[in-house]
Amino acid sequence: MSPSVVVIGGGYGGYKVAKALDEVADVTLVDPSDAFLHNVASWRALVEPEWLDRIFFPYDRLLRHGRFLRDRAVEVDGRRVTLASGTRLEPDYLVLATGSYYPSPAKWGDADSATARAGMRTSHEALRGAGRVLVVGAGPAGLELAGEIKSTFPDKRVTVADRAADVLPGPFDQELREELRRQLDKLGVELVLGSPLRALPPAEPATSAAVSVTTEDGEELAADIWFRCFGVVPATGYLRGTLAEARDEAGYLRVDDQLRVHGQERVFAVGDISDAERNMAGLAGIQADFLAANLKVLITGDGELGRYQVNPPMIGVPLGPEGGAGQLPGVDGVAGPELISNIKGRAMLVEMHTENFAA
């Protein structure tokens, strides 16, 4: 009988682990939604709703041998898992991959695909009717959103505001920030940096509403719609006992160089909930590939266990289908718009997931 593996969370890391182990283990994937949302392309679907048909992948097409449970973990203590339905699981190996919470319409939490699609269409109509757009947050999500809006609706006035003095926080080259600012300026995106807002708009993000906010420097920003592009929160509130104690002060699970949760023998964590690396979909996928290979060694006894190596800083920030810049391994200096467009901007990496959901 094959060893059992339960994967909690079907995001970029979780679904890839489940898929990779489907042939060698008794795999159970648990997620509260009915489909994987390729949220890397959420902003493209926001401005072009026809993309909605390309970014949702039903979980029932993922596994050939294992099973998918549409359910939610409410308590996990060691390898003991209790689901919202009352189902209890205690697998041989447990993989925690519940990701992070982030404001819609980029992510939709536990919502099913129909709810997420409807919400995205509603947000699209609100955006379409707005003349002025305020984006709060100048990280990669905020910059990508601004680029998508200006590429599709060039006549809209788009303002990006952030308390930071520059765009794109993180371990990236200053040359990359300068290139992104150059392209944003060419698109007509206004940047208001270096002064926090005195308060966020009272209206719900991504809805039609006349909003007016003021920076601590006294600059007033008015818009017809605003988007919240900051505030990643690791989804680890269901952890109990020693697993809860393994979280750091920010809520991330501490893992070792095999992505094993501290204090555990057969519990692992990948993606946004672990402290292995930065919160990025691509890094979650890299971690998933690594962990799946190690678990295959543990399950089959063939091969040697690897040690996870932290990746050098890398990022690709599309600014619409044809623009953007990045910092990529093997590329000297800044990766320009043509390369970023070919790698990510035009197709938004959809094809990377299509082949995995063909079971």
VMD Tcl script that draws the C-alpha trace (Angstrom):
set ca {
  {0.00 0.00 0.00}
  {1.34 3.42 -0.98}
  {2.17 5.95 1.75}
  {-0.46 8.65 2.18}
  {0.23 12.31 1.49}
  {-2.22 15.09 2.32}
  {-1.67 18.50 0.78}
  {-3.58 21.34 2.41}
  {-4.02 24.13 -0.11}
  {-4.15 23.98 -3.90}
  {-2.24 27.11 -4.84}
  {0.97 27.33 -6.86}
  {2.94 25.20 -4.41}
  {0.27 22.78 -3.21}
  {-1.18 21.66 -6.49}
  {2.27 21.03 -7.96}
  {3.30 18.82 -5.03}
  {0.06 16.86 -5.29}
  {0.45 16.41 -9.05}
  {4.08 15.32 -8.80}
  {3.35 12.66 -6.16}
  {0.19 11.28 -7.78}
  {2.01 8.29 -9.28}
  {3.95 7.24 -6.16}
  {1.65 7.98 -3.21}
  {-1.95 7.97 -2.07}
  {-2.50 11.71 -2.50}
  {-5.31 13.81 -1.09}
  {-5.51 17.49 -2.03}
  {-7.71 19.70 0.17}
  {-8.87 23.16 -0.87}
  {-12.07 25.14 -0.13}
  {-12.46 26.28 -3.73}
  {-13.40 24.17 -6.73}
  {-10.62 25.49 -8.95}
  {-7.08 26.77 -8.94}
  {-6.94 30.49 -9.71}
  {-3.88 31.54 -11.67}
  {-3.86 34.86 -9.89}
  {-0.67 35.99 -11.62}
  {-3.07 36.88 -14.46}
  {-5.79 38.41 -12.27}
  {-4.99 41.97 -13.32}
  {-5.14 40.98 -17.00}
  {-8.56 39.42 -16.42}
  {-9.66 42.57 -14.58}
  {-9.05 44.76 -17.63}
  {-9.92 42.06 -20.19}
  {-12.68 39.78 -18.77}
  {-12.35 37.29 -21.63}
  {-9.23 36.11 -19.78}
  {-11.48 34.70 -17.05}
  {-11.98 31.61 -19.21}
  {-8.22 30.97 -19.14}
  {-7.21 31.43 -15.50}
  {-9.43 29.00 -13.56}
  {-8.43 25.32 -13.52}
  {-10.84 22.81 -11.89}
  {-9.16 20.63 -9.28}
  {-11.10 17.58 -10.42}
  {-8.90 17.57 -13.54}
  {-5.61 17.52 -11.63}
  {-5.08 14.01 -10.24}
  {-5.39 10.67 -12.03}
  {-5.09 8.44 -8.98}
  {-5.47 10.64 -5.92}
  {-8.53 12.50 -4.71}
  {-9.56 16.10 -4.31}
  {-11.57 17.15 -1.26}
  {-13.36 20.45 -1.49}
  {-13.05 21.30 2.17}
  {-11.17 23.60 4.52}
  {-8.70 22.78 7.28}
  {-9.92 24.20 10.59}
  {-7.40 22.56 12.91}
  {-4.02 21.03 12.13}
  {-1.82 19.79 14.98}
  {1.18 17.80 13.85}
  {-0.12 15.42 11.18}
  {-3.65 15.42 12.66}
  {-5.95 17.33 10.30}
  {-9.55 18.30 11.04}
  {-11.62 19.67 8.17}
  {-14.68 21.93 8.31}
  {-16.86 18.97 7.29}
  {-15.70 17.05 10.36}
  {-13.48 14.74 8.31}
  {-10.24 13.82 10.08}
  {-7.03 12.87 8.32}
  {-3.66 11.70 9.62}
  {-1.43 10.98 6.64}
  {2.09 9.60 6.55}
  {3.26 12.94 5.14}
  {1.56 16.31 5.43}
  {2.27 19.30 3.18}
  {0.98 22.72 4.25}
  {0.48 25.04 1.29}
  {-2.39 27.35 2.21}
  {-0.69 30.44 0.82}
  {-1.67 33.94 1.80}
  {-4.62 36.26 1.94}
  {-4.53 39.28 -0.36}
  {-7.18 41.83 -1.31}
  {-9.52 41.02 -4.19}
  {-9.69 41.13 -7.13}
  {-6.14 39.75 -7.14}
  {-7.11 36.86 -4.89}
  {-10.50 35.64 -3.69}
  {-9.75 33.67 -0.54}
  {-12.03 30.66 -0.15}
  {-14.49 31.75 -2.85}
  {-15.47 29.28 -5.55}
  {-14.71 30.02 -9.18}
  {-18.23 31.25 -9.98}
  {-18.12 33.79 -7.16}
  {-14.64 34.94 -8.15}
  {-15.62 35.29 -11.80}
  {-18.69 37.33 -10.91}
  {-16.68 39.53 -8.57}
  {-14.04 40.12 -11.23}
  {-16.65 41.12 -13.79}
  {-18.24 43.53 -11.30}
  {-14.85 45.07 -10.59}
  {-14.17 45.34 -14.32}
  {-17.39 47.30 -14.88}
  {-16.55 49.59 -11.98}
  {-13.08 50.19 -13.39}
  {-14.41 50.69 -16.89}
  {-16.67 53.48 -15.67}
  {-13.97 55.28 -13.69}
  {-12.01 58.21 -15.06}
  {-9.55 58.38 -12.16}
  {-7.92 55.35 -10.53}
  {-5.95 55.28 -7.29}
  {-3.61 52.34 -6.66}
  {-2.30 52.16 -3.10}
  {0.94 50.20 -3.06}
  {3.98 50.51 -5.35}
  {5.16 46.92 -5.08}
  {5.02 44.55 -8.05}
  {1.24 44.06 -7.81}
  {0.50 47.78 -7.79}
  {2.88 48.51 -10.65}
  {1.48 45.65 -12.74}
  {-2.07 46.84 -12.13}
  {-1.21 50.40 -13.13}
  {0.45 49.11 -16.29}
  {-2.51 46.93 -17.20}
  {-4.99 49.76 -16.73}
  {-3.02 52.30 -18.76}
  {-2.33 49.76 -21.52}
  {-6.03 48.93 -21.90}
  {-7.54 52.30 -20.94}
  {-4.90 54.91 -21.86}
  {-7.24 57.83 -21.20}
  {-7.76 56.99 -17.54}
  {-5.79 58.94 -14.95}
  {-3.87 56.42 -12.83}
  {-2.06 57.36 -9.62}
  {0.12 54.98 -7.59}
  {0.71 56.01 -3.98}
  {3.10 54.49 -1.46}
  {4.74 55.54 1.78}
  {8.06 54.23 0.47}
  {10.41 56.63 -1.25}
  {10.73 54.43 -4.33}
  {8.88 51.71 -6.21}
  {9.43 47.96 -5.88}
  {10.73 47.31 -2.36}
  {13.00 44.32 -1.94}
  {16.47 43.08 -2.83}
  {16.47 44.37 -6.39}
  {18.88 46.51 -8.36}
  {18.20 50.24 -8.40}
  {18.59 50.15 -12.17}
  {15.42 48.03 -12.33}
  {13.44 50.58 -10.33}
  {14.63 53.36 -12.59}
  {13.59 51.43 -15.71}
  {10.15 50.71 -14.29}
  {9.67 54.37 -13.36}
  {10.73 55.39 -16.86}
  {8.15 53.12 -18.46}
  {5.43 54.13 -16.01}
  {6.11 57.78 -16.81}
  {5.87 57.02 -20.52}
  {2.50 55.34 -19.92}
  {1.32 58.40 -18.01}
  {1.14 56.79 -14.57}
  {1.55 59.31 -11.75}
  {3.66 58.28 -8.75}
  {3.10 59.78 -5.31}
  {5.85 58.34 -3.12}
  {7.53 58.96 0.20}
  {4.55 60.03 2.28}
  {1.94 57.73 3.86}
  {-1.76 58.35 3.48}
  {-3.41 59.81 6.56}
  {-6.13 57.19 6.11}
  {-7.25 54.70 3.49}
  {-10.38 55.51 1.49}
  {-13.56 54.54 3.39}
  {-15.07 52.92 0.28}
  {-14.49 49.25 -0.49}
  {-11.63 48.69 -2.93}
  {-12.46 47.84 -6.55}
  {-15.91 49.44 -6.35}
  {-17.32 52.61 -7.90}
  {-17.04 55.40 -5.35}
  {-15.76 58.96 -5.27}
  {-12.79 58.83 -2.92}
  {-10.43 61.48 -1.63}
  {-7.37 60.87 0.52}
  {-4.55 63.06 1.76}
  {-0.91 62.21 2.27}
  {0.95 63.23 5.41}
  {2.66 65.85 3.23}
  {-0.73 67.37 2.54}
  {-1.24 66.24 -1.08}
  {-4.85 65.38 -1.89}
  {-5.57 62.44 -4.18}
  {-9.03 62.02 -5.70}
  {-10.33 59.04 -7.66}
  {-13.47 57.24 -8.81}
  {-12.18 53.82 -7.76}
  {-9.23 52.57 -5.73}
  {-7.34 49.30 -5.40}
  {-5.47 47.99 -2.38}
  {-2.18 46.50 -3.53}
  {-0.47 45.72 -0.26}
  {-1.08 43.56 2.77}
  {-0.02 39.94 2.21}
  {-1.03 37.85 5.26}
  {0.07 34.20 5.59}
  {-2.91 31.85 5.95}
  {-1.80 29.95 9.05}
  {-4.60 30.65 11.53}
  {-5.76 27.02 11.51}
  {-2.53 25.71 13.03}
  {-2.57 24.37 16.57}
  {-0.12 23.05 19.15}
  {3.48 22.68 18.11}
  {2.68 23.81 14.56}
  {1.30 27.10 15.82}
  {4.42 27.48 17.94}
  {6.57 27.03 14.83}
  {5.36 30.35 13.39}
  {7.51 33.44 13.58}
  {6.28 36.84 14.76}
  {4.79 37.60 11.33}
  {2.88 34.30 11.16}
  {5.19 32.45 8.77}
  {6.15 28.84 9.45}
  {9.82 28.28 10.15}
  {11.23 25.56 7.90}
  {14.63 23.92 7.54}
  {16.65 23.34 4.38}
  {14.37 20.44 3.44}
  {11.26 22.63 3.91}
  {10.34 20.59 6.97}
  {8.49 22.57 9.62}
  {10.62 23.10 12.71}
  {9.89 20.51 15.37}
  {8.22 18.12 12.92}
  {9.41 14.97 11.17}
  {6.83 14.54 8.41}
  {5.19 17.94 8.10}
  {6.42 20.31 5.40}
  {5.46 23.79 4.22}
  {5.84 25.48 0.84}
  {4.92 28.83 -0.66}
  {3.71 31.95 1.07}
  {3.18 30.38 4.50}
  {6.83 29.36 4.94}
  {9.82 31.54 5.76}
  {11.94 29.83 3.08}
  {11.84 32.77 0.65}
  {9.86 35.80 -0.48}
  {6.15 35.60 -1.31}
  {6.16 34.95 -5.04}
  {4.19 32.46 -7.13}
  {7.30 31.42 -9.04}
  {9.21 30.65 -5.85}
  {6.28 28.59 -4.55}
  {6.55 26.49 -7.69}
  {10.30 26.05 -7.26}
  {9.79 24.96 -3.66}
  {7.08 22.52 -4.77}
  {9.39 20.88 -7.31}
  {12.12 20.55 -4.69}
  {9.83 19.13 -2.00}
  {8.15 16.69 -4.39}
  {11.56 15.33 -5.39}
  {12.56 14.87 -1.74}
  {9.27 13.22 -0.84}
  {9.70 10.80 -3.74}
  {13.05 9.81 -2.23}
  {11.44 9.29 1.18}
  {8.57 7.30 -0.31}
  {10.47 5.13 -2.80}
  {13.87 4.93 -1.11}
  {15.56 5.80 -4.42}
  {17.97 8.71 -4.68}
  {19.33 11.20 -2.18}
  {17.63 14.00 -0.29}
  {18.48 17.50 -1.45}
  {18.89 20.71 0.52}
  {16.91 23.74 -0.51}
  {18.98 26.66 -1.73}
  {17.61 30.18 -1.50}
  {17.37 31.71 -4.97}
  {19.07 34.96 -5.96}
  {16.76 37.99 -6.28}
  {14.63 37.63 -9.39}
  {11.43 39.19 -10.62}
  {9.55 40.03 -13.80}
  {7.12 42.97 -13.70}
  {4.95 43.27 -16.82}
  {3.47 46.69 -17.52}
  {0.75 45.57 -19.87}
  {1.22 42.96 -22.63}
  {4.17 44.71 -24.27}
  {5.95 46.52 -21.44}
  {7.76 45.82 -18.22}
  {11.17 45.03 -16.81}
  {12.81 42.45 -14.59}
  {15.84 41.05 -12.86}
  {16.44 37.50 -14.04}
  {19.10 34.82 -13.51}
  {21.54 34.65 -16.39}
  {20.55 38.07 -17.72}
  {23.05 40.88 -17.28}
  {21.51 44.14 -16.17}
  {17.81 44.84 -16.50}
  {15.60 42.51 -18.53}
  {13.75 44.82 -20.87}
  {10.16 44.94 -22.12}
  {10.65 42.60 -25.06}
  {12.05 39.81 -22.88}
  {9.50 40.31 -20.09}
  {6.70 40.39 -22.66}
  {7.88 37.13 -24.25}
  {8.35 35.38 -20.92}
  {5.29 36.64 -19.08}
  {3.50 39.73 -20.33}
  {1.69 38.43 -23.40}
  {0.55 34.98 -22.27}
  {0.83 35.55 -18.48}
  {2.29 32.03 -17.98}
  {-1.10 30.37 -18.50}
  {0.41 27.51 -20.52}
  {2.51 26.42 -17.52}
  {-0.65 25.29 -15.77}
  {-2.86 24.12 -18.63}
  {-0.96 20.86 -19.13}
  {-1.11 20.01 -15.41}
  {-4.91 20.06 -15.32}
  {-5.57 17.46 -17.99}
  {-6.10 14.34 -15.88}
}
mol new
graphics top color blue
foreach p $ca { graphics top sphere $p radius 0.5 }
foreach p [lrange $ca 0 end-1] q [lrange $ca 1 end] { graphics top cylinder $p $q radius 0.2 }
display resetview
